Amino acid sequence: MVDLILQRLINNICNEELHGNNKYEELILVDYDFILDILSSNHDSYVKYISNFLSCLERYNQTSQKYSLAIFFNLYEEVLNKSKNTLKAFDTSIFDLHFTDEGVANYKEILENYFRKNNKIRISDNHLDLKKYSKAEIQEVLSLILNKLQNDAHNLIWSNELIELTTINLAIARELSLQLGQVELFYYSVNILIDRLTTSELNQPARDFCEEVLLASFKDDRIENGFFTSYSAYSNQSNFHPAIVYANLCLSVVLKKADFSSERLLYEIIWQSMKFFRNLRFYNWGAKMYSTIPKHLNFSDYHTHALDFTYISTLLLMRKKEFPQILLDYLNQNREYILAGGEAECMPWLSLLYNMNSLYPNADFSAFGLGFYLTTFELVVPKERLTKHKAIAFSQGDELKKYLIESLVKLAQTRNKSDFVYDNEKAIIIASKLIEFSMKTEDADAILLAMMIKSDYTLVFRNIQNPGLTELKIPEGNEEELRDLYNIPIDALKSLPIKLNDEVVWLAVTNEKVFQLIYFNKEFQYHYLEEWYWNEFLKWRESEDVYLEFDITKKDSGGVVTVSPEEFRDTEKKISKKISFAKICTNKTSKGILLVKDMEISLFPHNLLLDYNGEFLAKKHPITNVLSTEWLYINDLSKLLPINYTKSIWIPLNAGDMTLALLFSKIESTLDKYYIEKNLDANFAGAISSDINIIVSHGDKSIATDHKLHINQSQFITNSGQIIGTGKILILFVCHSGSMKNEILKNEVSSLIKQFLMNGYAAVIAPFWSLHIYVPPIWLPAFLESIDAGRTVSEAVFDANSTVFNYFPTPAAWACMHNYGNPYFKRKKSS
């Protein structure tokens, strides 16, 4: 029955996502709640169903997001109401015990016994015989472990040795706290390690550790704590779907229990939720949670100030103009408390002041303003703790490259792409700072390293099989290990067969500034694109299609008339003016451009890039978006199209769509001339798998994310794989199919074309915006003629686009078809 209900839930969420309605809302909420009950019923059920449940939510992101959030806020409100009557105090007296030499000796003895009985660290297992120790002795050893953990927590970055020791100590702490009947002490302490694994960028180890803790929580009948630990880990990583599911599991279990575990868990839920929404950039929700904390909750000064800090750091990211004054007022009112807390209290505020550097460059950092606190906090916090924070915040320091390498080595532990797109957050931040610094120092190696993570590494990412419960293993961070893990030497670019006078161009973004690195004839060139005004780019992003509408006729007072070439040229000038910010540098003798774009500007069509004279580069040079340098590294650019290459087209004529039928009539002679196999059935059995595959259907503006191929006004195909098989070159005459979008909440680019390049196609050619039916009949024969003549695919696309220009001299028409992948792919020469 569970399988059937889970499948029903998946189907209903899928239907709502695809059709944009809320037809199944009531049933989805019921089934969602049922699955939460099953997942929390026992560990076996949790293991059996959690993966499919999360995969469903992840796949249908927009629809599932609203349901998960609705359930969260409902459960959260119920938990707050329940806390009015059932809240218990959290006993912290154990932290105040005095340590003796006997207590230290007992700790060492227990530690030795643990290793004699278990050579692997397993939080969920019991190994210790504690009968010989009195309650007071056990309390002292537990106090020693917990106090050490609290002291170590002051340092945000932990060494591998400290993590390993802490893991062992927590395994012991669980058994000690169970013996005392105070197991919540263990779960409270576990969250400290989870936080430090996250701040140390050890996201995969944190997730692995959570699974071990969750297994323990089922054994201990404290599954609300186990689910909270997972919520903490995933929300710290800004990994939305697992975070919200574990939050909902935690809250639902709390509501089922007769009483609330303790005020400590409630505090942790509130605090973690504020951080969750801040990390996800849902700032208003995080701020609202702070302002609506129930008055019956009397948290300690320490916890109150922690909530204050989270709230103020949320305001920082909201970029409110009055924020500098808000921060200064708070620091003035609370400086005695902060300074009395020493390094532990000063460090977060100092880090926040550093981060203001890029967000509020005009803030008052004088000796009578925020500068006083900056200087004072720097006197309190040891200098060695500040080096990395300052280097990243201010985009300076030769150590930035080392920090990025360390981050990438840790990131290499991530096993699933669904996690990678969140785990890469810190690496992207460091990479952005490294780019700005390395442009000044002209360090191409560093920029290429940074662009590896800034240009959507998911294109070459491969999932690793989950080994199940595993030991917590921490990688060492060094450049040699980076080379081994990624199999990409930093200087591999020089071994690629880049043609003479072709240039590789990287467009990188940091702090709303665009930089350009060029590799041209074995030399690097460095540019800061001062005219790429970010606000102008954002304005264009909101209204891009307005400038790219194209038709061959128009209405005037005399009726419908044909648009003249002069009017098309006027339109081109208007488009060029609207996107005047998109100017990049090129070399006068350049013949072709291989482009790698930062994810932040991935949605800008590469055929619309301008030179510094305001002219479209795609009119002068073949331009190919190669998506990432790493994709070039792992693909053989010397592979060729067979001499007698095969060609197929799929166009669903029997679906009854008049536009598709009209287009077919205009290209049918070309299909016959070039012996292109025709597949005209909407319900085509089997995917077309020729060397060149051509797909004709409708697409809308959401195709980058939903990947729907519309065969008429009411029908569409969601699984393009049932139509598009293997091949070498894929041509999509599908509106918007070459467009790209930044994923919501994820660090990756969403596009229909990505999956085909990942699955073996050498090149994909597709329209970035709406494709007029008058373009393919001109474009296709010109392209095939060039391919037959031995021209590369990038040259053939350029030739075809130039031919369209001769008919319709507006970029809305001639620049529509964009090339992606291997620019040098071409037909073999006949012997």
C-alpha positions in Angstrom: 0.0 0.0 0.0 2.8 2.4 0.8 4.3 2.0 -2.6 1.0 2.7 -4.2 0.4 5.9 -2.2 4.0 7.1 -2.8 3.5 6.5 -6.6 0.1 8.4 -6.4 1.8 11.3 -4.7 4.5 11.4 -7.3 2.0 11.2 -10.2 -0.2 14.0 -8.7 2.8 16.3 -8.1 4.0 15.6 -11.6 0.6 16.4 -13.1 0.3 19.7 -11.2 3.9 20.6 -12.2 3.3 19.9 -15.9 -0.2 21.4 -16.2 0.3 24.4 -13.8 -2.8 23.7 -11.6 -3.7 22.7 -8.1 -6.2 20.0 -9.0 -4.8 17.4 -6.6 -4.0 19.7 -3.7 -6.1 18.0 -1.1 -4.9 14.5 -2.0 -1.3 15.6 -2.2 -1.4 17.0 1.3 -3.0 13.8 2.7 -0.5 11.6 0.9 2.5 13.8 1.9 1.4 13.5 5.6 1.0 9.7 5.2 4.6 9.4 3.9 5.9 11.4 6.8 4.2 8.9 9.1 5.8 6.0 7.3 9.3 7.5 7.2 9.1 8.0 11.0 7.6 4.7 11.8 10.8 2.6 11.8 14.3 2.8 10.4 13.7 0.1 7.7 10.8 2.1 6.3 12.8 5.2 6.4 15.6 3.6 4.4 13.2 2.0 1.9 11.2 5.1 1.0 13.3 8.3 1.7 15.2 8.2 -1.6 12.2 8.0 -3.9 10.3 10.6 -1.9 13.2 13.1 -2.1 13.8 12.3 -5.8 10.1 13.1 -6.5 10.3 16.4 -4.7 13.6 17.3 -6.4 12.3 16.5 -9.9 9.1 18.5 -9.6 10.7 21.3 -7.7 8.3 24.2 -8.1 5.2 22.3 -7.2 6.7 20.2 -4.4 8.3 23.3 -2.9 5.0 25.0 -2.2 3.5 21.9 -0.6 6.6 21.2 1.6 6.6 24.8 2.8 2.9 24.8 3.5 3.2 21.7 5.6 6.2 23.1 7.4 4.5 26.4 8.4 1.4 24.5 9.6 3.5 22.1 11.7 5.7 24.9 13.0 2.7 26.8 14.2 1.2 23.7 15.9 4.5 23.0 17.6 4.7 26.6 19.0 1.2 26.3 20.3 1.9 22.9 21.9 5.0 24.4 23.6 2.8 26.7 25.7 1.7 23.7 27.9 4.3 20.9 27.6 7.7 22.6 27.5 10.4 21.1 29.8 13.6 22.8 31.0 16.8 21.5 29.6 19.2 20.3 32.4 22.6 21.9 31.8 24.0 21.3 35.3 26.4 18.7 34.0 28.4 21.5 32.2 29.2 23.0 35.6 31.0 20.0 37.1 34.6 20.4 38.2 37.2 18.0 36.6 39.5 15.9 38.7 42.6 13.9 37.8 40.6 10.8 38.5 37.9 11.9 36.0 40.6 12.4 33.3 42.0 8.9 34.1 38.5 7.4 33.8 38.0 9.1 30.5 41.3 7.7 29.1 40.4 4.2 30.4 36.9 4.4 28.7 38.5 5.6 25.5 41.0 2.7 25.5 38.2 0.2 26.2 36.2 1.6 23.3 39.0 1.0 20.8 39.7 -2.5 22.1 36.1 -3.5 21.4 35.6 -1.5 18.2 38.1 -0.5 15.6 35.4 1.5 13.6 33.6 4.5 14.8 29.9 3.7 15.0 27.7 6.2 16.8 24.7 3.9 16.7 26.4 0.9 18.4 26.9 0.2 22.0 30.3 -1.1 23.1 31.0 0.1 26.6 30.7 -1.7 29.9 30.1 1.1 32.4 29.1 -1.0 35.4 32.3 -0.3 37.3 31.8 3.5 37.2 29.5 5.4 39.6 26.9 7.9 38.4 29.1 10.7 39.5 32.1 9.3 37.6 30.1 8.9 34.4 28.8 12.5 34.8 32.3 13.8 35.2 33.6 12.0 32.1 30.5 13.2 30.1 31.0 16.7 31.3 34.6 16.7 30.3 33.7 15.6 26.7 30.9 18.1 26.4 32.9 21.0 27.7 35.7 20.2 25.3 33.3 20.1 22.4 31.8 23.5 23.4 35.3 25.0 23.6 36.3 23.6 20.3 33.2 25.0 18.7 34.6 28.5 18.9 36.9 27.6 15.9 34.9 27.5 12.7 37.4 25.4 10.7 38.3 22.1 12.2 41.3 19.9 11.5 40.9 16.3 10.5 42.4 15.2 13.7 39.9 17.2 15.8 37.0 15.9 13.8 38.1 12.3 14.3 38.6 12.8 18.0 35.2 14.5 18.4 33.5 11.7 16.5 35.0 9.2 18.9 34.1 11.3 21.9 30.5 11.6 20.7 30.2 7.8 20.3 31.3 7.5 23.9 29.0 10.5 25.0 26.0 8.7 23.6 26.6 5.6 25.8 27.3 7.8 28.8 24.2 9.9 28.4 22.1 6.8 27.8 23.4 5.4 31.1 22.4 8.6 32.9 19.0 8.8 31.3 19.9 12.1 29.7 20.4 11.2 26.1 19.3 14.6 24.8 22.7 15.8 26.0 24.2 13.6 23.2 21.9 14.9 20.5 22.4 18.5 21.6 26.2 17.9 21.2 25.9 16.2 17.9 24.6 19.4 16.3 27.8 21.2 17.2 29.8 18.7 15.2 27.3 19.0 12.3 27.7 22.8 12.3 31.5 22.5 12.3 31.5 19.9 9.5 29.5 22.4 7.5 31.7 25.4 8.3 34.7 23.2 7.4 33.0 22.5 4.0 32.7 18.8 4.8 29.2 18.4 3.5 29.2 14.8 2.4 30.8 13.6 5.7 28.1 15.6 7.5 25.4 13.9 5.6 26.9 10.5 6.2 27.3 11.2 9.9 23.6 12.3 10.1 22.5 8.9 8.8 24.4 7.2 11.6 22.9 9.6 14.2 19.4 9.0 12.7 19.9 5.2 13.1 20.9 5.8 16.7 17.8 8.0 17.3 15.5 5.2 16.2 17.2 2.9 18.7 16.9 5.6 21.5 13.3 6.6 20.7 14.5 10.1 20.1 13.8 10.3 16.4 12.7 13.9 16.6 16.3 14.7 17.5 17.7 12.5 14.8 15.5 14.2 12.2 16.5 17.6 13.5 20.2 16.7 13.1 19.6 16.0 9.4 17.5 19.2 9.1 20.4 21.1 10.6 22.9 19.6 8.2 20.9 20.0 5.0 19.7 23.5 5.9 23.2 24.6 6.7 24.1 23.4 3.2 21.1 25.3 1.7 19.9 22.0 0.3 16.2 22.8 0.2 14.2 19.5 -0.3 15.9 17.2 2.2 16.1 20.0 4.7 12.4 20.8 4.5 11.5 17.1 4.6 13.6 16.5 7.7 12.2 19.6 9.3 8.7 18.3 8.6 9.6 14.9 10.0 11.0 16.4 13.2 8.0 18.6 13.7 5.5 15.9 13.0 7.2 13.5 15.5 7.2 16.3 18.2 3.5 16.7 17.7 2.8 13.0 18.1 4.6 12.7 21.4 2.8 13.3 24.7 5.1 16.1 25.7 7.8 18.3 24.3 11.3 17.0 24.7 12.7 20.2 26.1 12.9 23.9 25.5 16.4 23.3 24.0 15.0 21.4 21.0 12.3 24.1 20.5 15.0 26.8 20.5 17.1 24.8 18.1 14.1 24.5 15.7 13.4 28.2 15.8 17.1 29.2 15.3 17.8 26.6 12.6 14.7 27.7 10.7 15.8 31.3 10.7 19.2 30.2 9.4 17.5 28.0 6.8 15.4 30.8 5.3 18.3 33.1 5.4 20.6 30.6 3.6 17.9 30.1 0.9 17.5 33.8 0.4 13.9 33.7 1.7 14.9 36.7 3.9 11.4 38.0 4.7 10.3 34.6 6.1 13.4 34.4 8.3 12.9 37.9 9.6 9.3 37.2 10.3 10.1 34.1 12.3 12.4 36.3 14.5 9.7 38.9 15.1 7.0 36.3 15.9 8.9 34.2 18.5 6.3 33.6 21.2 6.7 35.7 24.4 6.3 32.7 26.7 9.7 31.4 25.6 12.4 32.8 27.8 15.7 31.9 26.3 19.0 32.6 27.9 21.0 35.7 27.1 23.4 33.5 25.0 20.6 32.0 22.9 18.8 35.4 22.6 21.9 37.0 21.2 22.4 34.1 18.8 18.9 34.7 17.4 19.7 38.4 17.2 22.8 37.7 15.2 20.9 35.5 12.7 18.3 38.1 12.3 20.8 40.9 11.7 22.8 38.8 9.3 19.5 38.3 7.4 19.0 42.1 7.2 22.6 42.4 5.9 21.7 40.1 2.9 18.4 42.0 2.3 20.6 45.0 1.5 18.4 47.5 3.3 19.9 51.0 3.0 19.5 51.6 6.7 21.3 48.4 7.7 24.7 50.0 8.6 22.9 52.2 11.2 20.9 49.2 12.5 24.0 47.3 13.0 25.8 50.2 14.7 22.9 50.8 17.0 22.9 47.1 18.0 26.6 46.9 18.6 26.5 50.1 20.7 23.7 48.6 22.9 25.3 45.1 23.3 29.1 45.7 23.1 29.7 44.9 26.7 28.1 41.5 26.3 29.9 40.8 23.0 33.3 41.8 24.3 32.8 39.8 27.6 32.2 36.7 25.4 35.7 37.0 24.0 36.6 35.4 20.7 33.5 33.2 20.6 31.2 36.3 20.5 33.4 38.7 18.6 34.2 36.3 15.7 30.7 36.1 14.1 30.3 39.9 14.3 33.7 40.5 12.8 33.0 38.2 9.9 29.7 40.1 9.3 31.6 43.4 9.2 34.0 41.9 6.7 31.1 40.8 4.5 29.8 44.3 4.5 32.8 45.3 2.4 31.1 44.3 -0.9 27.5 44.9 0.0 27.8 48.3 1.6 31.0 50.0 0.3 29.9 53.4 1.5 29.2 52.3 5.1 30.8 54.4 7.9 33.9 52.6 9.0 35.4 55.5 10.8 36.8 55.3 14.3 33.5 56.7 15.6 31.4 54.3 13.6 31.7 50.6 12.6 35.4 51.0 12.3 35.7 51.1 16.1 34.1 47.6 16.3 36.2 46.3 13.4 39.4 47.3 15.1 38.3 46.2 18.6 37.1 42.8 17.4 40.3 42.2 15.5 42.2 42.8 18.8 40.1 40.1 20.4 40.2 37.4 17.7 43.6 35.8 17.0 45.1 36.8 13.7 45.5 33.3 12.5 41.7 32.9 12.7 41.2 35.9 10.4 43.4 35.2 7.5 41.0 33.2 5.4 38.0 35.4 6.3 39.8 38.5 5.3 41.2 37.1 2.1 37.8 35.9 0.9 35.9 39.0 2.0 38.3 41.5 0.4 39.3 39.4 -2.7 43.0 39.5 -1.8 45.8 37.3 -0.8 47.9 34.7 -2.5 46.3 32.1 -0.3 42.9 32.3 -2.1 44.0 29.7 -4.7 45.0 27.3 -1.9 41.7 27.9 -0.2 39.8 27.0 -3.4 41.9 23.9 -4.0 41.1 22.8 -0.4 37.4 23.5 -1.1 37.4 21.5 -4.3 39.1 18.5 -2.7 36.4 18.4 -0.1 33.7 18.9 -2.7 35.0 15.9 -4.6 33.6 13.7 -1.8 30.0 14.6 -2.9 28.4 11.5 -4.4 25.3 12.9 -6.0 24.7 15.8 -8.3 21.5 16.6 -6.4 23.8 17.5 -3.4 26.7 18.9 -5.5 24.6 21.8 -6.7 24.3 23.0 -3.0 27.7 21.8 -1.7 29.5 24.0 -4.2 28.2 27.2 -2.6 31.4 28.0 -0.6 33.7 27.0 -3.5 31.8 29.4 -5.8 32.2 32.2 -3.3 35.9 31.6 -3.0 36.2 31.2 -6.8 34.5 34.6 -7.4 36.9 36.3 -5.0 39.9 34.5 -6.6 38.9 35.6 -10.1 38.8 39.3 -9.1 42.3 39.0 -7.4 43.8 36.9 -10.2 42.7 39.3 -12.9 44.8 41.9 -11.2 47.8 39.5 -10.9 47.2 38.0 -14.3 47.2 34.4 -13.0 45.5 32.4 -15.7 45.9 29.1 -13.8 43.9 30.5 -10.9 41.2 31.8 -13.1 40.8 28.5 -15.0 40.6 26.8 -11.6 37.9 29.2 -10.5 35.9 28.8 -13.7 35.8 25.1 -13.3 33.2 25.7 -10.5 31.8 28.9 -11.8 30.7 27.5 -15.2 28.5 24.7 -14.1 30.6 21.6 -13.3 27.4 19.5 -13.3 27.9 19.0 -17.0 30.7 16.6 -16.3 29.8 15.5 -12.8 29.2 11.7 -12.4 27.2 10.3 -9.5 29.0 7.8 -7.2 27.1 4.9 -5.8 26.0 5.4 -2.2 27.8 2.8 0.0 25.2 3.0 2.8 26.3 3.6 6.4 29.9 4.5 6.2 32.7 5.7 8.4 33.3 9.4 8.7 36.3 10.0 6.4 37.9 13.4 5.9 40.0 14.2 2.8 43.3 16.1 2.9 43.3 19.2 0.8 46.2 19.7 -1.6 46.7 20.5 -5.3 48.1 17.0 -6.1 45.0 15.4 -4.7 42.9 17.9 -6.7 44.6 16.7 -9.9 43.9 13.0 -9.0 40.3 13.6 -8.0 39.2 15.7 -11.0 41.6 14.2 -13.5 42.1 17.7 -14.9 45.6 19.2 -14.9 45.4 23.0 -14.7 47.5 23.3 -17.9 45.4 20.9 -19.9 44.1 23.7 -22.0 47.4 24.0 -23.8 47.1 20.4 -25.0 43.7 21.0 -26.6 43.7 21.3 -30.4 42.6 24.9 -30.5 42.9 26.3 -34.0 45.3 29.1 -34.8 43.5 32.4 -34.5 40.6 30.9 -32.6 40.2 32.3 -29.2 38.8 30.7 -26.0 36.8 33.3 -24.0 35.8 33.0 -20.4 33.3 35.4 -19.0 33.5 35.5 -15.2 31.3 37.3 -12.7 32.2 38.5 -9.2 30.3 41.0 -7.1 28.2 42.1 -10.1 31.4 42.8 -12.1 32.2 40.9 -15.3 35.8 39.9 -16.2 37.1 38.3 -19.4 40.0 35.9 -19.9 41.1 35.2 -23.4 43.3 32.4 -24.6 44.6 33.3 -28.1 47.4 31.8 -30.0 49.0 30.2 -26.8 48.8 33.5 -24.8 46.4 34.8 -22.2 44.8 38.2 -22.1 43.0 39.8 -19.2 40.1 42.3 -19.2 37.7 44.0 -16.9 34.5 44.7 -18.8 33.7 48.0 -17.3 30.7 48.7 -19.6 28.9 45.5 -18.5 26.6 47.4 -16.2 24.9 44.9 -14.0 21.7 46.9 -13.6 21.3 47.1 -17.3 21.8 43.4 -17.6 19.1 42.8 -15.0 16.7 45.1 -16.9 17.3 43.2 -20.1 16.8 39.9 -18.3 13.3 40.9 -17.3 12.2 41.9 -20.8 14.5 39.9 -23.2 11.8 38.6 -25.4 10.3 42.0 -26.1 13.4 42.8 -28.2 13.6 39.5 -30.0 10.1 39.2 -31.5 10.2 38.5 -35.2 7.8 38.4 -38.0 7.9 39.0 -41.8 4.8 41.1 -41.8 3.3 43.9 -39.7 0.0 45.8 -39.4 -0.3 49.4 -40.3 -3.1 51.8 -41.3 -3.3 50.1 -44.7 -3.6 46.6 -43.4 -0.9 43.9 -43.3 2.3 44.7 -45.1 5.7 43.0 -45.5 8.5 44.2 -43.2 11.3 45.8 -45.3 15.0 45.0 -45.0 15.6 48.6 -43.8 13.1 48.0 -41.0 14.9 44.8 -40.0 18.2 46.8 -39.9 16.6 49.4 -37.7 15.4 46.7 -35.4 19.0 45.3 -35.2 20.2 48.8 -34.2 17.6 49.0 -31.5 18.5 45.6 -30.1 22.2 46.5 -30.2 21.4 49.6 -28.2 19.3 47.8 -25.7 22.1 45.3 -25.0 25.0 47.8 -25.3 26.3 46.5 -21.9 27.1 43.1 -23.5 30.4 44.2 -25.1 33.4 41.9 -24.9 37.0 42.2 -26.1 38.2 40.3 -29.2 41.3 40.1 -31.3 41.3 41.6 -34.8 42.6 38.5 -36.4 40.3 36.2 -34.5 38.4 33.6 -36.7 36.3 31.8 -34.2 35.2 32.0 -30.5 34.9 29.2 -28.0 32.9 30.6 -25.1 32.6 29.6 -21.5 30.1 31.7 -19.4 29.8 32.1 -15.7 26.5 30.6 -14.5 25.4 34.1 -13.4 25.2 35.2 -17.0 24.4 31.9 -18.6 20.9 33.1 -19.7 22.5 35.7 -22.0 22.5 34.4 -25.6 26.0 34.1 -26.9 25.0 35.2 -30.4 24.0 38.6 -29.0 27.5 39.5 -27.7 28.9 42.7 -29.1 32.3 43.9 -29.9 33.5 47.3 -28.7 32.1 49.0 -31.8 28.6 47.7 -30.8 28.5 45.2 -33.6 27.3 41.6 -33.2 30.2 39.2 -33.0 28.2 36.4 -34.4 28.0 38.2 -37.7 31.8 38.2 -38.0 32.8 34.9 -36.2 31.5 31.5 -35.6 30.7 31.4 -31.8 30.2 28.2 -29.9 29.2 27.9 -26.3 31.4 25.0 -25.0 29.7 25.3 -21.6 32.8 24.5 -19.6 36.5 23.9 -20.2 36.2 20.6 -18.4 33.7 19.4 -21.0 36.3 20.1 -23.7 38.9 18.2 -21.6 37.0 15.0 -21.4 35.7 15.0 -25.0 37.8 14.0 -28.0 37.7 17.1 -30.2 39.3 15.2 -33.1 36.4 12.8 -33.6 34.7 13.1 -37.0 31.3 12.6 -38.6 31.3 9.6 -40.9 31.5 10.3 -44.7 28.2 8.6 -45.3 26.6 10.1 -42.2 22.9 9.3 -41.5 20.2 11.9 -41.0 16.7 11.6 -39.4 13.9 14.1 -38.5 11.0 13.8 -36.2 8.0 16.1 -36.8 4.7 14.9 -35.4 2.4 15.8 -38.3 -0.4 13.4 -37.2 -0.9 15.5 -34.0 -2.8 17.9 -36.2 -0.9 21.1 -35.6 -1.2 23.6 -38.5 2.1 25.4 -37.8 4.1 22.2 -37.8 2.4 21.1 -41.0 3.2 24.4 -42.7 6.9 24.2 -41.6 7.1 20.6 -43.0 5.8 21.7 -46.3 8.6 24.4 -46.5 11.4 22.0 -45.6 10.2 18.8 -47.4 12.3 19.4 -50.5 15.4 19.8 -48.4 14.6 16.6 -46.5 14.3 14.7 -49.9 17.4 16.3 -51.3 19.6 15.3 -48.4 18.0 11.9 -47.9 16.8 12.6 -44.4 14.7 9.8 -42.9 11.3 11.2 -41.9 9.4 10.2 -38.7 6.0 11.9 -38.8 4.2 10.1 -36.0 3.6 11.8 -32.7 3.5 8.4 -31.0 6.8 7.3 -32.7 7.9 4.0 -31.3 11.6 4.2 -30.5 13.9 7.1 -30.5 15.6 8.4 -33.7 19.3 7.6 -33.6 21.0 8.8 -36.7 24.3 10.7 -36.9 22.4 14.0 -37.3 19.0 14.1 -35.6 16.5 16.9 -36.2 13.6 17.5 -33.9 10.6 19.8 -34.8 8.0 20.7 -32.3 6.8 23.6 -30.2 8.5 24.9 -27.1 7.7 27.6 -24.6 9.7 29.9 -22.3 9.8 27.3 -19.5 11.5 24.6 -21.6 14.9 25.1 -20.0 13.4 23.8 -16.7 10.5 21.6 -17.7 11.9 20.1 -21.0 8.4 19.8 -22.5 8.1 19.2 -26.3 4.7 20.4 -27.4 3.2 18.6 -30.4 0.1 20.8 -30.5 -1.8 23.2 -28.3 -3.0 20.6 -25.8 -0.4 17.8 -25.9 3.2 17.6 -25.0 6.0 15.1 -24.3 7.9 15.4 -21.1 10.5 12.6 -21.7 12.5 13.8 -24.7 14.5 10.5 -24.5 11.5 8.6 -26.0 12.0 10.6 -29.2 15.7 11.6 -29.2 18.1 8.7 -29.2 21.9 8.6 -29.7 23.7 10.7 -32.3 26.5 13.1 -33.1 24.7 16.3 -34.0 21.3 17.3 -32.7 19.3 20.1 -34.4 16.3 21.4 -32.4 13.8 23.4 -34.4 12.0 23.9 -31.1 11.3 27.4 -29.8 13.5 28.4 -26.7 15.1 25.0 -26.6 18.6 26.5 -26.6 17.8 28.9 -23.7 19.3 28.6 -20.3 18.0 29.5 -16.8 19.7 29.7 -13.4 18.1 27.1 -11.2 16.1 28.3 -8.3 18.0 27.6 -5.0 20.7 25.6 -6.9 24.1 26.4 -8.3 23.6 25.0 -11.7 22.3 26.0 -15.1 19.1 24.4 -16.4 18.8 23.8 -20.1 17.3 21.1 -22.4 20.5 20.9 -24.4 22.7 19.9 -21.4 21.4 16.3 -21.1 22.3 15.6 -24.8 25.8 16.9 -24.5 26.1 14.8 -21.3 24.9 11.8 -23.2 27.4 11.8 -26.0 26.3 14.4 -28.6 29.3 16.3 -30.0 27.1 19.3 -30.8 23.6 20.6 -30.2 22.1 23.5 -32.2 19.0 25.1 -31.0 17.1 28.5 -30.9 17.6 30.6 -27.8 14.2 32.3 -28.3 11.1 31.9 -30.4 11.9 30.4 -33.9 9.9 31.7 -36.8 8.8 29.0 -39.3 10.5 31.0 -42.1 13.9 30.5 -40.6 14.4 26.7 -40.8 13.7 26.4 -44.6 16.6 28.9 -45.2 18.8 27.7 -42.4 18.8 23.9 -42.8 20.0 23.5 -46.4 22.7 26.1 -45.8 23.9 24.1 -42.8 23.9 20.7 -44.5 25.7 22.1 -47.6 28.5 23.5 -45.3 28.8 20.2 -43.4 29.0 18.3 -46.7 31.7 20.7 -47.9 33.8 19.7 -44.9 33.2 22.8 -42.8 33.2 22.4 -39.0 29.9 22.5 -37.2 30.6 26.0 -35.8 31.4 27.2 -39.3 28.3 25.5 -40.7 26.1 27.2 -38.1 27.8 30.5 -38.9 27.1 29.9 -42.7 23.5 29.0 -42.1 22.9 32.0 -39.8 24.6 34.3 -42.4 22.3 32.9 -45.1 19.3 33.8 -42.9 20.7 37.3 -42.5 20.7 37.8 -46.2 16.9 37.4 -46.1 16.1 38.9 -42.7 18.9 41.2 -41.4 17.7 41.3 -37.8 19.3 39.2 -35.0 15.8 38.2 -33.9 15.9 35.9 -37.0 19.5 35.3 -38.1 21.0 35.0 -34.5 18.3 32.6 -33.2 20.0 29.3 -33.8 22.9 28.8 -31.3 25.7 26.3 -31.3 26.8 24.3 -28.2 29.5 21.7 -27.7 32.5 20.7 -29.9 33.1 23.5 -32.4 35.5 21.4 -34.5 33.2 18.5 -35.2 33.1 17.9 -39.0 32.7 15.3 -41.7 35.5 13.0 -42.6 37.3 13.8 -45.8 36.7 11.3 -48.6 39.7 9.2 -49.5 
